[in-house]
Amino acid sequence: MVVRPRTDDDLPGCVAVLRAVHAADRYPSTWPAVPAAFLSPPGLVTALVVTVGERVTGHAALLTDDVDAAGDSGALRLTRVFVDPAVRRAGHARALLAGVATALAACGRDGVLDVVESVPAERLYRAAGWVRTGAAPAGWRFPDGREPVAALYRLPITQRRTGDDAVQ
């Protein structure tokens, strides 16, 4: 299993995994007209994939976020996160989130995300060091018209220090 930056050659595999996730979990709640464009939204800074051999098994994207969920500027927004249902509970999501933390640290930026309130997803983010900062209406609707509540999280990269400056 390898986490690495996504290339254009990865997009067909990413779309195939997204289709499997949509079938299993209804994410995204409405299938995008152009799935490859959905995976490369405006403001994309980087996208990461998890692969096993040549096979894509997961995806995450980091976007610029002019004003993040906590009202601060400068954070990168984690979005388009998904893992193939066939490999769940095998460490792919944990590896992907570790790769995201590494990418954020390389940029010197905090991460923010919002996720529809879900015990398994929230447990995963908390285990990876993300801190819940609140909840808010998601700003989009399910196909049945309901607006979900989004849990808001932050990964405080800029507060982390290493070496002699490490907080004990």
Summary of the structure (lengths in Angstrom):
residues: 168
radius of gyration: 15.7
end to end distance: 32.1
largest distance: 53.7
contacts: 485
relative contact order: 0.15
helix: 33%
strand: 30%
